[in-house]
Amino acid sequence: MERCGASLMDSADYVLTCEDDIFGGLVRDMAKALAHVHKKGIIHRDIKPDNLLFGDEERRTLKLCDFGLSVAASKSQNLPGRFGTMPYMSPEMAASAGHCFSTDVWSLGATLYVLIFGDLPYRPPKMCREHLKMAIITGCLRPSFQPSIRANLMPRAASLVDLVKQMLSRDRSTRPTAARVLTAVLKPGSSTRTSRVQQAFCTAPGKLKTALHLKVHFGCWKAQKSEDEDDVLGKDTQRLSQNAEPG
């Protein structure tokens, strides 16, 4: 097998500090990989920074790995069950409400969100599996699309942020396909380059601190699979609702 290097999560310090042209190339590789997998009729179901590996020593190319939870897509209906890693699950996947190709687009959007803003798109005050699951399902907490307060991160192009917003649409029917995401990032003028004035305000120590936070706090989530349709919408939801404070 081809030998790859560290994952995006393990190299978060590099990704958060790399030049815009390098970052843009990595984004294009992510989009190419997902578009190729979907063209073959496969849903990956565990897109996340840990499953994107550098394919060269220069860390200029990315490869998508770990197809342990992947499945052939159904042509007629959504697939049942809940698969993947919770912080990157789409609302329909977290709720076991049936999923298709669009769940991968959400997961890639969540991955890009982490690499752009230094935080998860959905992060409740109490960072545990149940609270995170309910935040994703209900949308009670929305992504801020603002850099993490832990560091003054390098800003990326507005067009890329707009694309991530589309990928994280809670209405799966409005999310772009992987092919459309690839077209968007390959389009002339879609560079992630930002102004040098903005970059001058970014400090490496702050970005390295954020990278460490990502690896320590967000790199510990493990992939899971469950076909219990009542797990999310049953007892867990009732118990969280009963414990919720009014107002």
C-alpha positions as a printed Julia matrix, in Angstrom:
247×3 Matrix{Float64}:
   0.0    0.0     0.0
   0.99   3.6    -0.47
   2.57   5.07    2.63
   1.11   8.4     3.71
   2.15  10.91    6.32
   0.32  12.49    9.24
  -3.34  13.37    9.19
  -4.79  16.87    8.97
  -5.62  16.72   12.67
  -2.07  15.72   13.61
  -0.76  18.53   11.38
  -3.22  21.2    12.5
  -0.38  23.58   13.35
   0.87  23.34    9.75
  -2.58  23.74    8.19
  -3.44  26.77   10.33
  -0.18  28.5     9.43
   0.32  27.47    5.79
   0.22  29.94    2.92
  -3.07  30.51    1.13
  -1.99  28.78   -2.08
  -1.06  25.65   -0.14
  -4.31  25.73    1.81
  -6.25  26.14   -1.42
  -4.52  23.08   -2.89
  -5.45  21.02    0.16
  -9.08  22.1    -0.13
  -9.1   21.09   -3.79
  -7.68  17.66   -2.91
 -10.44  17.14   -0.33
 -13.09  18.06   -2.87
 -11.53  15.85   -5.57
 -11.43  12.85   -3.24
 -15.06  13.19   -2.18
 -16.3   13.84   -5.72
 -14.46  10.72   -6.93
 -15.89   8.53   -4.16
 -19.43   9.76   -4.83
 -19.0    9.25   -8.58
 -18.27   5.6    -7.78
 -21.55   5.4    -5.85
 -19.94   5.19   -2.4
 -20.88   7.16    0.74
 -17.82   7.45    2.98
 -19.71   8.26    6.21
 -16.65   9.3     8.25
 -15.13  12.38    6.62
 -13.01  14.19    9.23
  -9.5   15.67    9.63
  -8.18  12.38   11.04
  -9.1   10.53    7.82
  -7.34  12.92    5.45
  -3.65  12.04    5.18
  -0.77  13.85    3.55
   0.42  11.89    0.53
   3.85  13.48    0.18
   6.69  14.69    2.37
   6.12  18.3     1.3
   2.55  18.08    2.67
   1.04  19.5    -0.51
  -1.36  16.64   -1.36
  -4.09  14.89    0.61
  -5.53  11.38    0.42
  -8.86  10.21    1.83
  -8.56   7.03    3.93
 -10.49   4.71    6.28
 -13.43   3.29    4.36
 -14.45   1.04    7.25
 -17.89   2.7     7.54
 -18.44   3.35    3.82
 -21.36   1.85    1.94
 -22.78   1.66   -1.58
 -25.49   4.3    -1.94
 -29.1    3.33   -2.53
 -30.63   4.6    -5.77
 -34.17   4.7    -4.41
 -34.07   5.68   -0.74
 -32.01   7.05    2.12
 -29.97   4.61    4.15
 -30.84   3.91    7.82
 -28.6    3.99   10.9
 -26.06   6.35   12.38
 -22.41   6.13   11.36
 -19.36   8.33   11.7
 -17.77  10.62   14.26
 -20.21  12.78   16.2
 -18.71  16.3    15.79
 -18.75  15.86   11.99
 -22.14  14.15   11.63
 -24.92  15.83    9.69
 -28.2   16.49   11.54
 -29.94  13.65    9.7
 -27.09  11.25   10.47
 -26.97  12.19   14.16
 -30.74  11.68   14.38
 -30.69   8.37   12.46
 -33.23   9.96   10.11
 -31.86   8.43    6.91
 -28.81   9.6     4.98
 -27.37   9.79    1.48
 -24.46  11.48   -0.32
 -25.28  14.85    1.22
 -24.18  13.66    4.67
 -20.58  13.45    3.38
 -20.84  17.0     2.05
 -21.85  18.19    5.53
 -18.93  16.29    7.11
 -16.46  17.84    4.68
 -17.98  21.25    5.44
 -17.49  20.62    9.16
 -13.88  19.6     8.49
 -13.23  22.8     6.56
 -14.9   24.8     9.33
 -12.41  23.39   11.84
  -9.46  24.18    9.57
 -10.65  27.73    8.86
 -12.04  28.85   12.23
 -10.14  26.63   14.67
 -13.28  25.24   16.3
 -16.15  22.83   15.69
 -19.26  24.25   13.99
 -21.45  22.92   16.83
 -19.89  23.07   20.29
 -22.24  23.2    23.3
 -21.03  24.68   26.61
 -20.77  21.18   28.06
 -18.76  19.25   25.51
 -20.07  15.71   25.9
 -21.56  13.28   23.4
 -25.2   13.75   24.41
 -25.13  17.55   24.42
 -23.21  17.68   21.15
 -25.64  15.26   19.56
 -28.64  17.33   20.57
 -27.0   20.58   19.42
 -26.44  19.1    15.96
 -29.91  17.56   15.72
 -31.91  20.55   16.95
 -29.73  23.37   15.67
 -30.2   25.19   18.99
 -26.62  26.4    18.64
 -25.57  27.72   15.24
 -22.06  28.0    13.78
 -20.7   31.51   14.23
 -18.45  31.41   11.13
 -16.02  33.5    13.13
 -12.44  32.61   14.15
 -11.94  30.9    17.47
 -11.44  33.31   20.36
  -8.34  31.32   21.27
  -6.32  32.84   18.44
  -6.28  35.44   15.7
  -6.33  32.94   12.83
  -5.38  33.66    9.26
  -8.57  34.72    7.46
  -9.57  32.8     4.34
 -11.43  34.03    1.29
 -15.09  35.01    1.66
 -15.99  32.76   -1.27
 -14.65  29.72    0.58
 -16.54  30.65    3.74
 -19.73  31.03    1.7
 -19.17  27.57    0.23
 -18.77  26.08    3.72
 -22.02  27.75    4.75
 -23.79  26.03    1.86
 -22.23  22.68    2.77
 -23.46  23.08    6.36
 -27.04  23.83    5.34
 -29.42  22.08    7.73
 -31.7   21.41    4.76
 -29.83  18.62    2.99
 -31.71  19.23   -0.25
 -30.0   22.63   -0.56
 -26.44  21.41    0.04
 -24.25  21.32   -3.06
 -23.18  17.95   -4.38
 -19.56  16.92   -4.07
 -19.18  17.55   -7.81
 -20.48  21.11   -7.4
 -18.13  21.69   -4.46
 -15.23  20.58   -6.64
 -16.35  22.86   -9.46
 -16.54  25.78   -7.02
 -13.01  25.31   -5.67
 -11.56  24.77   -9.16
 -13.26  27.84  -10.59
 -10.89  30.61  -11.71
 -10.76  33.33   -9.08
 -11.71  30.93   -6.28
  -8.3   31.22   -4.61
  -8.27  31.22   -0.83
  -5.75  34.08   -0.87
  -6.42  36.93    1.54
  -4.9   40.38    1.75
  -1.38  40.77    3.13
  -2.7   43.47    5.47
  -4.97  40.93    7.15
  -2.21  38.33    7.35
   0.11  40.79    9.09
  -2.1   40.69   12.19
  -1.88  36.9    12.54
   0.65  35.52   14.97
   2.06  32.0    14.78
   2.03  31.33   18.58
  -1.72  31.93   18.69
  -2.31  29.56   15.79
  -0.09  26.91   17.35
  -2.05  27.19   20.58
  -5.27  26.62   18.64
  -3.71  23.64   16.86
  -2.82  22.07   20.2
  -6.38  22.67   21.41
  -7.76  20.95   18.3
  -5.6   17.87   18.72
  -6.21  17.52   22.46
  -9.93  18.24   22.63
 -11.31  17.37   19.2
  -8.96  14.59   18.16
 -10.24  12.19   20.82
 -13.64  11.51   19.24
 -13.98   7.99   17.84
 -16.04   6.75   14.93
 -19.17   4.8    15.77
 -21.92   2.88   14.08
 -25.43   2.23   15.3
 -28.57   1.02   13.61
 -30.82   1.7    16.61
 -33.39   4.13   15.22
 -34.76   4.94   18.7
 -31.41   5.81   20.29
 -31.49   9.54   19.52
 -35.19  10.3    19.24
 -36.2    8.15   22.2
 -34.91   8.07   25.76
 -31.94  10.39   25.3
 -34.09  13.18   23.88
 -36.74  12.81   26.59
 -34.15  12.88   29.36
 -32.39  15.96   27.99
 -35.72  17.74   27.54
 -36.73  17.02   31.13
 -33.39  18.35   32.44
 -33.44  21.51   30.3
 -33.95  24.78   32.18
 -36.9   26.98   31.07
 -36.33  30.18   29.15
